[in-house]
Amino acid sequence: MIKKIAVAVGLACLSSSVWAVDYGDYAQVTVDRLIHDYPGRYRGTENFAGAADWMGQRMLSSGYTAVRQDFTWMTGGSSRASQNVLVYN
């Protein structure tokens, strides 16, 4: 009985660490792409739009739904606008 539990726990830990490596690799590819292909992603720039489009497509290919959310805020008496990329399953 103890051996079966130890094997089950060992397999669970192994699969979790494999997933962690996969997510780490995914994050590294994502960050590298954003840094190198879309530098200076300031709101309103082509690189901002390109990065948002790429992230949306990347999430869609992973089985998620991605949408853009417009938002505004006030600073120094003037209104500013930008977007978020929202992802859900």
C-alpha positions in Angstrom: 0.0 0.0 0.0 2.8 2.5 0.9 4.6 1.7 -2.3 1.5 2.4 -4.4 1.0 5.8 -2.7 4.7 6.6 -3.1 4.5 5.8 -6.8 1.3 7.9 -7.2 2.9 10.9 -5.4 6.1 10.5 -7.4 4.2 10.5 -10.7 2.1 13.5 -9.6 5.2 15.4 -8.8 6.9 14.4 -12.0 4.0 15.5 -14.1 3.7 18.8 -12.2 7.4 19.6 -12.8 7.1 18.7 -16.5 4.2 21.2 -16.7 6.2 23.8 -14.9 9.0 23.4 -17.4 6.5 23.6 -20.3 5.1 26.9 -18.9 8.6 28.2 -18.2 9.6 27.5 -21.9 6.3 29.1 -23.0 7.0 32.2 -20.9 10.5 32.5 -22.2 9.4 32.3 -25.8 6.7 34.9 -25.1 9.0 37.4 -23.4 11.8 36.9 -26.0 9.3 37.6 -28.8 7.9 40.7 -27.1 11.3 42.1 -26.4 12.9 41.5 -29.8 10.0 41.8 -32.2 8.0 44.5 -30.5 10.3 46.8 -28.6 8.9 50.1 -27.3 5.3 48.9 -27.1 4.0 52.3 -26.1 0.2 52.7 -26.4 -0.8 53.9 -29.8 2.3 52.6 -31.6 2.5 49.9 -34.3 4.5 47.7 -31.9 1.8 48.0 -29.3 -0.9 46.9 -31.8 1.4 44.2 -33.2 2.2 42.8 -29.8 -1.5 42.7 -28.8 -2.4 41.0 -32.1 0.4 38.4 -31.6 -0.6 37.7 -28.0 -4.3 37.3 -29.0 -3.3 34.9 -31.8 -1.0 33.0 -29.4 -3.8 32.5 -26.9 -6.3 31.5 -29.6 -3.9 28.8 -30.8 -3.7 27.5 -27.2 -7.5 27.1 -27.1 -8.4 30.3 -25.4 -10.6 33.2 -26.5 -8.9 36.6 -26.6 -10.6 40.0 -26.8 -9.4 43.6 -26.5 -10.8 45.8 -23.8 -10.6 49.6 -24.4 -10.1 51.7 -21.3 -9.4 55.3 -20.4 -8.0 57.1 -17.4 -7.5 60.7 -16.4 -4.0 62.1 -15.7 -3.1 65.8 -15.2 -6.5 66.9 -16.3 -6.5 65.0 -19.7 -8.0 61.7 -20.7 -5.7 58.9 -21.9 -6.8 55.7 -23.7 -5.3 52.2 -24.2 -6.3 48.6 -24.4 -5.9 45.3 -22.5 -5.8 41.9 -24.0 -8.3 39.7 -22.0 -8.0 36.0 -22.3 -10.5 33.4 -21.1 -11.4 29.8 -21.7 
